[in-house]
Amino acid sequence: MTRPIRFPSNFLWGTATSAYQIEGSPLADGAGHSIWTRFAATPGRIANGDTGDVACDHYRRWRDDVALMRQLGMKAYRFSIAWSRILPQGTGAVNEAGLAFYDRLIDELLANGIEPMVTLYHWDLPAALDDRGGWLNPDIADWFAAYARIVFDRYDDRVRHWVTLNEPWVVTDGGYLHGTLAPGHRNAYEAPIASHNLLRAHGAAVQVYREIGRHQIGLVVNIEPKYPASDAPEDVAATRRADAYMNRQYLDPVFLGSYPAELKEIFGPAWPDWPARDFDLISQKLDFIGINYYTRNVCRHDGANWPLQVAPVRQPQATYTETGWEVFPQGLTDTLVGFKRRYGDMPVYVMENGSAFYDPPQAAHGRVHDPLRMDCLRGNIAALAAAIEQGVDLRGYMVWSLLDNLEWSLGFAKRFGIVHVDFATQRRTPKDSALLYARIVASNGACLDEDIGNDIANDSREA
C-alpha cells in the first residue's frame, strides 16, 4: 500500500512566465531594445521568423491573465521584469512608465490573493549594455546592482520573494558558447567570463538587497541530473564533467566558494584563474534556492563532442517531449535530494517544471486534451512529495508555463503552457492539464491519491 501524498499546509503552488516570452510590446512606453529584440530581428535566428513583438500580448492583457490565474486557484505567480523597460539604456535614466506597468501587475496579483515572485533577469539584457560588452564586461556587476536597487526600492513593500538570475547556465551555454540564444556568440574563451560575471552580478544584487530589502532573495538554476551510460571509467568521467559544467558550475561558487575542478579540464587554456575576492562577493548568503527541472541526461564519453566530450544516450521505451527531453520524474526527486546532500538544508522552490507536447486542435467544446502533459504533471508532483519525505525543505512549485509562449529560438511551435494560446486571436483556453493542476492546488496535492483522469475528461466535456 502506497503512503498518501502530503504537502505542507503553507505550500506555495503557482505558475511561471518570463517577460520577453509573453509580454509583447517590447518597445512600448519608452522601453529600450534588449538582446532578444535584436536577436529576433536577425534572419534565421528564431524558427519561422517568430518574434516577441506581440507574443501573448500580456503587456496589454495582464489583467485578464491575472483573472485566469485566480480562476485556476494559483497561490503564486513567478514573472520577470524586463530590465530595458526600467532602464532603456541599461543604466542612467529611469523609465517611469516601465516601473508603473509592474506596479499595476503586482497590485492586481495581490488584490486577487496571488503572491508575486519576481525575477530580476530572465535573459533579456538591455541592448545598450551588450554594446558595452554585456556579460563580458566586469562592470556589469555594478550595472546589475544599480538596476536591482531601483526595482527593490519600488516593489519590496509588496514583493516577498526575489530572484536575481534565472538559469545562468542557459545564458552562457546558449548565448556565449554555442550561439543558439542571444546574443549569439560562439567562443569558448568568452563562456567562462560570462558565467563568472553573471555570478558576480548575482552577488552584488544580493548585497544591495541586504542593505535595503525586508524579505527573501535567492538564485534560480536549472539542474539536469547526470547518470553514466555504463560503469566504464570514461563514461563515469564524462558524467562528472557534464555535472560540473551544467550544475555545479553555478552552485559550488555560491555555496562552497569555488568552482569545480573539472571546469579547467573542460575549458583548458580558456579557463581563467579568478581572484579570491570574487568568491566573497559571489557567495552571499541566500534565503532560498530555486531549482528548475525538466529532464535528466544519461552520459557517455564522446571525444568529438566539443567541449565536454560527452554525448547523451537516448533511452529505449521512454517518453520524450517535443523538445527531445526524456520524461523522468525520478530525476526531480534525485535533484532535490542531491542538492540537500551536497549543499545542506535550506528552503527550496521548484521554480520551473513542465513539458512541451503537441496539442491537438481545439474541439468544438473549447478544451484542449493533453494527456501526456497531465501524466508529466502528476509524475513530477509525486516526485516532489517523495523529496519532502526524504527531508527536503520544499516550499513551493511553479509549473512552466501559465501560457503557451515564445519558446526562445524555437519560436511558437513548442507549447509548454497549461493554457492554450491562439496566437492569431490571443484567445486563452485552459487545457486539461490546467484543470488537473487547479485540482491539485485546491487539494494541496491530496487529489493525486485519487484516480481523477475521468473526472477531468468529464469536466472538459461539460464545459
C-alpha positions as CSV (number, residue, x, y, z in Angstrom):
1,M,0.0,0.0,0.0
2,T,1.4,3.4,-1.0
3,R,1.6,6.2,1.5
4,P,-0.8,9.2,0.9
5,I,0.7,12.2,-0.7
6,R,1.1,15.1,1.7
7,F,2.4,18.7,1.3
8,P,2.9,21.3,4.0
9,S,-0.2,23.4,4.7
10,N,1.5,26.6,3.6
11,F,3.0,25.1,0.3
12,L,3.1,27.7,-2.4
13,W,1.5,26.4,-5.6
14,G,1.8,28.6,-8.7
15,T,3.0,29.1,-12.2
16,A,5.7,31.0,-14.0
17,T,6.5,33.0,-17.1
18,S,9.2,35.4,-18.4
19,A,8.9,38.9,-19.8
20,Y,10.1,38.6,-23.4
21,Q,8.3,35.3,-23.9
22,I,4.8,36.6,-23.1
23,E,4.6,40.4,-22.8
24,G,4.8,41.6,-26.3
25,S,5.1,45.4,-27.0
26,P,8.8,45.2,-26.1
27,L,9.5,48.9,-27.1
28,A,6.2,50.3,-25.7
29,D,6.1,53.4,-23.5
30,G,9.7,54.3,-23.7
31,A,11.3,50.8,-23.2
32,G,14.7,50.1,-24.9
33,H,15.9,47.3,-27.1
34,S,17.1,44.1,-25.5
35,I,19.4,41.5,-26.9
36,W,16.3,39.5,-27.7
37,T,14.6,42.1,-29.8
38,R,17.9,42.3,-31.8
39,F,18.3,38.5,-32.0
40,A,14.7,38.0,-33.2
41,A,15.2,40.7,-35.9
42,T,18.2,38.8,-37.3
43,P,17.1,36.4,-40.1
44,G,17.5,32.7,-39.3
45,R,17.9,33.1,-35.5
46,I,14.4,32.1,-34.5
47,A,12.3,29.3,-36.0
48,N,9.8,30.5,-38.6
49,G,10.9,34.1,-38.2
50,D,8.9,34.4,-34.9
51,T,9.5,37.3,-32.6
52,G,8.3,38.6,-29.2
53,D,6.8,41.7,-30.7
54,V,3.3,40.5,-29.8
55,A,3.9,37.1,-28.1
56,C,0.9,36.6,-25.7
57,D,0.2,40.4,-25.6
58,H,0.4,40.2,-21.8
59,Y,1.6,43.8,-21.7
60,R,-2.0,44.8,-22.6
61,R,-3.9,41.7,-21.4
62,W,-2.3,41.3,-17.9
63,R,-5.5,42.0,-16.0
64,D,-7.2,39.1,-17.9
65,D,-4.3,36.8,-17.3
66,V,-4.4,37.5,-13.5
67,A,-8.1,36.7,-13.6
68,L,-7.3,33.4,-15.3
69,M,-4.7,32.6,-12.6
70,R,-7.3,33.3,-9.9
71,Q,-9.8,31.1,-11.8
72,L,-7.3,28.3,-11.6
73,G,-6.6,28.9,-7.9
74,M,-3.0,29.9,-8.2
75,K,-1.3,30.9,-5.0
76,A,1.8,32.4,-6.5
77,Y,3.0,33.8,-9.9
78,R,6.6,34.0,-10.8
79,F,7.4,36.5,-13.5
80,S,10.4,38.5,-14.7
81,I,11.0,42.2,-15.1
82,A,12.3,43.4,-18.4
83,W,15.5,45.4,-17.4
84,S,15.2,47.6,-20.5
85,R,11.6,48.7,-19.6
86,I,13.0,50.1,-16.4
87,L,16.4,51.4,-17.8
88,P,16.1,51.8,-21.6
89,Q,19.9,52.2,-21.8
90,G,20.6,49.7,-19.1
91,T,21.9,52.4,-16.8
92,G,21.1,56.0,-16.2
93,A,17.7,57.5,-16.8
94,V,14.8,55.5,-15.3
95,N,11.6,55.0,-17.3
96,E,8.7,55.6,-15.0
97,A,6.2,54.1,-17.5
98,G,8.1,50.8,-17.2
99,L,8.0,50.8,-13.4
100,A,4.3,51.7,-13.5
101,F,3.5,48.6,-15.6
102,Y,4.9,46.3,-13.0
103,D,3.2,48.3,-10.2
104,R,-0.1,47.6,-11.8
105,L,0.6,43.9,-12.2
106,I,1.9,43.4,-8.7
107,D,-1.1,45.3,-7.2
108,E,-3.6,43.2,-9.3
109,L,-1.9,39.9,-8.2
110,L,-2.1,40.9,-4.6
111,A,-5.8,42.0,-4.9
112,N,-6.5,38.5,-6.2
113,G,-4.7,36.7,-3.4
114,I,-1.7,35.7,-5.6
115,E,1.9,36.0,-4.3
116,P,4.2,37.8,-6.7
117,M,7.6,36.2,-7.1
118,V,9.9,38.5,-9.1
119,T,12.9,37.6,-11.2
120,L,15.3,40.4,-12.0
121,Y,16.9,38.8,-15.0
122,H,15.5,36.2,-17.3
123,W,17.9,36.5,-20.3
124,D,16.8,39.9,-21.8
125,L,19.8,42.1,-21.3
126,P,19.4,45.7,-22.5
127,A,21.0,46.0,-25.9
128,A,22.8,49.2,-24.9
129,L,24.7,47.2,-22.3
130,D,25.5,44.5,-24.8
131,D,27.1,47.2,-26.9
132,R,29.4,47.8,-23.9
133,G,30.4,44.2,-23.7
134,G,27.4,42.8,-21.9
135,W,28.2,39.9,-19.6
136,L,31.8,40.0,-20.7
137,N,32.3,43.4,-19.1
138,P,33.3,43.2,-15.4
139,D,31.4,46.4,-14.8
140,I,28.1,44.6,-15.4
141,A,28.0,43.5,-11.7
142,D,27.7,47.2,-10.8
143,W,25.2,47.9,-13.6
144,F,23.0,45.0,-12.4
145,A,23.3,46.1,-8.7
146,A,22.1,49.6,-9.7
147,Y,19.2,48.2,-11.6
148,A,18.3,45.9,-8.7
149,R,18.3,48.8,-6.3
150,I,15.8,50.7,-8.3
151,V,13.5,47.7,-8.5
152,F,13.9,46.8,-4.8
153,D,13.1,50.4,-3.8
154,R,10.0,50.4,-5.9
155,Y,8.4,47.0,-5.1
156,D,9.9,45.5,-2.0
157,D,7.0,46.7,0.1
158,R,4.8,44.3,-1.8
159,V,7.1,41.5,-3.1
160,R,8.4,39.0,-0.6
161,H,10.3,36.6,-2.9
162,W,13.0,37.9,-5.2
163,V,15.2,36.0,-7.7
164,T,18.4,37.5,-9.0
165,L,19.1,35.4,-12.1
166,N,17.2,32.7,-13.9
167,E,19.3,29.8,-15.3
168,P,22.7,31.4,-15.8
169,W,23.9,28.2,-17.4
170,V,21.5,28.8,-20.3
171,V,22.5,32.4,-20.7
172,T,26.2,31.3,-21.1
173,D,25.8,28.0,-22.9
174,G,23.3,29.3,-25.4
175,G,24.4,32.9,-25.6
176,Y,28.2,32.7,-25.5
177,L,29.4,29.1,-26.1
178,H,27.1,27.7,-28.8
179,G,25.5,30.8,-30.2
180,T,21.9,29.4,-30.2
181,L,20.5,32.1,-28.0
182,A,21.0,35.9,-27.7
183,P,23.5,37.5,-28.1
184,G,24.5,34.6,-30.3
185,H,28.3,34.3,-29.6
186,R,30.3,31.0,-30.0
187,N,33.5,31.3,-28.1
188,A,35.0,29.0,-25.5
189,Y,37.1,31.9,-24.1
190,E,34.0,34.1,-23.6
191,A,31.8,31.5,-21.9
192,P,33.7,31.3,-18.6
193,I,33.9,35.1,-18.4
194,A,30.2,35.5,-18.9
195,S,29.4,32.8,-16.3
196,H,31.7,34.4,-13.8
197,N,30.2,37.9,-14.3
198,L,26.7,36.6,-14.0
199,L,27.6,35.2,-10.6
200,R,29.3,38.4,-9.6
201,A,26.2,40.3,-10.6
202,H,24.1,38.0,-8.6
203,G,26.2,38.5,-5.5
204,A,26.2,42.3,-6.0
205,A,22.4,42.3,-6.2
206,V,22.1,40.2,-3.0
207,Q,24.4,42.7,-1.3
208,V,22.1,45.5,-2.2
209,Y,19.1,43.6,-1.0
210,R,20.8,43.0,2.4
211,E,21.1,46.8,2.7
212,I,17.5,47.8,1.8
213,G,15.4,44.7,1.5
214,R,13.0,43.3,4.1
215,H,12.1,39.8,2.7
216,Q,13.8,37.0,0.9
217,I,16.1,36.7,-2.1
218,G,17.6,33.7,-3.9
219,L,19.0,32.4,-7.2
220,V,17.3,30.1,-9.7
221,V,19.4,27.4,-11.5
222,N,18.4,24.7,-13.9
223,I,19.6,21.3,-12.8
224,E,19.8,18.3,-15.1
225,P,20.9,15.2,-13.1
226,K,23.6,13.2,-14.9
227,Y,23.7,9.4,-14.9
228,P,26.5,7.4,-16.6
229,A,25.6,5.2,-19.5
230,S,27.8,2.5,-18.2
231,D,30.3,1.7,-15.4
232,A,33.2,2.3,-17.9
233,P,35.7,4.8,-16.4
234,E,35.4,7.1,-19.5
235,D,31.6,7.3,-19.1
236,V,31.8,7.9,-15.4
237,A,34.4,10.7,-16.1
238,A,32.1,12.1,-18.8
239,T,29.2,12.2,-16.4
240,R,31.3,14.0,-13.8
241,R,32.3,16.7,-16.4
242,A,28.7,17.1,-17.5
243,D,27.5,17.6,-14.0
244,A,30.3,20.1,-13.2
245,Y,29.6,22.1,-16.3
246,M,25.8,22.3,-16.1
247,N,25.0,22.0,-12.4
248,R,27.9,22.6,-10.0
249,Q,29.4,25.5,-12.0
250,Y,26.7,27.7,-10.7
251,L,26.1,26.2,-7.2
252,D,29.6,25.4,-5.9
253,P,30.8,29.1,-6.1
254,V,27.6,30.3,-4.3
255,F,27.6,27.7,-1.6
256,L,31.1,26.3,-1.4
257,G,33.2,29.3,-2.5
258,S,35.0,27.8,-5.5
259,Y,34.4,26.3,-9.0
260,P,34.5,22.5,-9.7
261,A,38.0,21.4,-10.7
262,E,36.5,19.7,-13.8
263,L,35.9,23.1,-15.5
264,K,39.6,23.6,-16.0
265,E,39.7,20.2,-17.7
266,I,36.8,21.1,-19.9
267,F,37.9,24.6,-21.0
268,G,41.7,24.1,-20.9
269,P,43.5,27.4,-21.6
270,A,40.2,29.2,-21.9
271,W,39.6,28.8,-18.1
272,P,40.9,31.8,-16.2
273,D,42.3,32.0,-12.7
274,W,39.8,34.0,-10.8
275,P,40.7,36.3,-7.9
276,A,39.8,35.0,-4.5
277,R,37.9,38.2,-3.6
278,D,35.3,37.5,-6.3
279,F,34.1,34.5,-4.4
280,D,33.5,36.6,-1.3
281,L,31.0,38.5,-3.5
282,I,29.5,35.5,-5.2
283,S,28.9,33.5,-2.0
284,Q,26.5,35.9,-0.4
285,K,24.1,34.1,2.0
286,L,20.7,33.3,0.3
287,D,17.3,32.8,1.8
288,F,16.3,30.1,-0.7
289,I,17.4,28.3,-3.8
290,G,15.2,28.0,-6.8
291,I,15.6,24.8,-9.0
292,N,14.2,24.3,-12.5
293,Y,13.9,20.7,-13.6
294,Y,12.8,19.4,-17.0
295,T,14.8,16.1,-17.7
296,R,17.8,14.0,-17.0
297,N,20.8,13.2,-19.1
298,V,22.4,9.7,-19.5
299,C,26.0,10.3,-20.5
300,R,28.7,8.5,-22.5
301,H,32.1,9.7,-23.5
302,D,32.3,11.2,-27.0
303,G,35.7,12.7,-27.8
304,A,34.2,14.5,-30.9
305,N,31.6,16.4,-28.9
306,W,33.1,19.9,-28.2
307,P,33.9,21.0,-25.5
308,L,32.6,18.5,-22.9
309,Q,33.4,15.3,-24.8
310,V,30.0,14.0,-23.7
311,A,27.1,12.7,-25.6
312,P,23.5,11.9,-24.4
313,V,22.2,8.4,-24.7
314,R,18.6,8.1,-25.7
315,Q,16.6,5.7,-23.5
316,P,14.6,2.9,-25.1
317,Q,10.8,2.8,-24.4
318,A,10.9,6.2,-22.7
319,T,8.6,9.1,-23.4
320,Y,10.2,12.2,-24.9
321,T,8.8,15.6,-25.2
322,E,8.7,17.7,-28.4
323,T,12.0,19.4,-27.2
324,G,13.6,15.9,-27.1
325,W,13.7,15.7,-23.3
326,E,13.1,12.4,-21.6
327,V,10.1,12.3,-19.2
328,F,11.8,11.1,-15.9
329,P,10.1,12.2,-12.7
330,Q,12.6,10.3,-10.5
331,G,15.2,12.8,-11.7
332,L,13.3,15.6,-9.9
333,T,13.5,13.7,-6.6
334,D,17.1,12.9,-7.2
335,T,17.9,16.6,-8.0
336,L,16.2,17.9,-4.8
337,V,17.7,15.2,-2.5
338,G,21.1,15.6,-4.2
339,F,21.1,19.4,-3.6
340,K,20.4,18.8,0.1
341,R,23.2,16.3,0.4
342,R,25.8,18.5,-1.3
343,Y,24.9,21.9,0.0
344,G,22.9,21.4,3.2
345,D,19.5,22.3,4.4
346,M,17.8,25.4,3.1
347,P,14.4,26.4,1.7
348,V,13.9,25.2,-1.9
349,Y,11.4,26.2,-4.5
350,V,10.9,24.4,-7.8
351,M,10.6,27.5,-9.9
352,E,10.0,25.8,-13.3
353,N,8.9,22.4,-14.3
354,G,6.8,21.5,-17.4
355,S,6.7,19.8,-20.8
356,A,6.2,20.6,-24.4
357,F,3.9,18.3,-26.3
358,Y,1.8,18.5,-29.4
359,D,-1.6,19.9,-28.6
360,P,-4.4,18.7,-30.9
361,P,-6.7,21.3,-32.5
362,Q,-9.3,22.6,-30.1
363,A,-12.6,20.7,-30.2
364,A,-16.0,22.4,-30.5
365,H,-16.5,22.3,-26.8
366,G,-13.4,24.6,-26.3
367,R,-11.0,22.4,-24.5
368,V,-7.5,21.0,-25.3
369,H,-6.9,17.5,-24.2
370,D,-3.2,17.0,-23.3
371,P,-2.9,13.6,-21.6
372,L,0.9,13.4,-21.9
373,R,1.3,16.7,-20.2
374,M,-1.1,15.6,-17.5
375,D,0.9,12.4,-16.9
376,C,4.1,14.5,-16.6
377,L,2.5,16.9,-14.1
378,R,1.2,14.1,-11.9
379,G,4.5,12.2,-12.0
380,N,6.6,15.3,-11.2
381,I,4.4,16.4,-8.3
382,A,4.5,12.9,-6.9
383,A,8.3,13.2,-7.2
384,L,8.1,16.4,-5.1
385,A,6.3,14.6,-2.3
386,A,9.0,11.9,-2.4
387,A,11.7,14.5,-1.9
388,I,9.8,16.1,1.0
389,E,9.6,12.6,2.6
390,Q,13.4,12.4,2.3
391,G,13.8,15.7,4.3
392,V,14.0,18.3,1.6
393,D,12.6,21.7,2.8
394,L,10.5,22.3,-0.3
395,R,8.4,25.4,0.0
396,G,6.7,25.7,-3.4
397,Y,6.2,24.6,-7.0
398,M,5.7,26.8,-10.1
399,V,4.5,25.0,-13.2
400,W,6.1,26.1,-16.5
401,S,4.2,27.7,-18.0
402,L,1.0,29.5,-17.5
403,L,0.7,30.3,-21.2
404,D,1.9,28.8,-24.5
405,N,4.5,31.4,-25.4
406,L,7.6,32.2,-27.5
407,E,10.0,29.4,-26.7
408,W,13.0,31.5,-27.5
409,S,14.8,30.3,-30.6
410,L,12.2,27.6,-31.2
411,G,9.5,30.2,-31.7
412,F,5.9,29.5,-31.1
413,A,6.0,25.9,-32.3
414,K,6.7,24.3,-28.9
415,R,3.9,24.7,-26.4
416,F,4.7,24.4,-22.7
417,G,1.6,26.2,-21.4
418,I,-1.2,24.7,-19.3
419,V,-3.3,27.3,-21.0
420,H,-3.6,27.2,-24.8
421,V,-3.0,30.5,-26.7
422,D,-4.4,31.0,-30.2
423,F,-1.7,33.5,-31.3
424,A,-3.9,34.8,-34.1
425,T,-6.7,35.8,-31.8
426,Q,-5.0,35.8,-28.4
427,R,-7.8,33.6,-27.0
428,R,-6.8,31.7,-23.9
429,T,-8.2,28.2,-23.3
430,P,-7.2,26.2,-20.2
431,K,-6.0,22.7,-21.2
432,D,-6.9,19.6,-19.3
433,S,-3.6,19.9,-17.6
434,A,-4.7,23.3,-16.2
435,L,-7.9,21.7,-14.9
436,L,-5.8,19.0,-13.3
437,Y,-3.4,21.5,-11.8
438,A,-6.3,23.5,-10.4
439,R,-7.5,20.4,-8.5
440,I,-4.0,19.7,-7.3
441,V,-3.7,23.2,-5.9
442,A,-7.2,23.2,-4.4
443,S,-6.5,19.9,-2.6
444,N,-2.9,20.8,-1.7
445,G,-1.7,17.7,-3.7
446,A,-4.0,15.2,-2.0
447,C,-6.0,14.6,-5.2
448,L,-3.1,12.8,-6.6
449,D,-4.1,9.8,-4.4
450,E,-7.3,9.6,-6.4
451,D,-8.0,8.4,-10.0
452,I,-9.3,11.7,-11.3
453,G,-8.5,11.3,-15.0
454,N,-12.1,10.6,-16.0
455,D,-13.3,13.4,-13.8
456,I,-11.1,15.9,-15.8
457,A,-12.4,14.5,-19.1
458,N,-16.0,14.9,-17.9
459,D,-15.2,18.5,-16.8
460,S,-13.9,19.1,-20.3
461,R,-17.0,17.7,-22.0
462,E,-19.3,19.7,-19.7
463,A,-17.5,23.0,-20.0
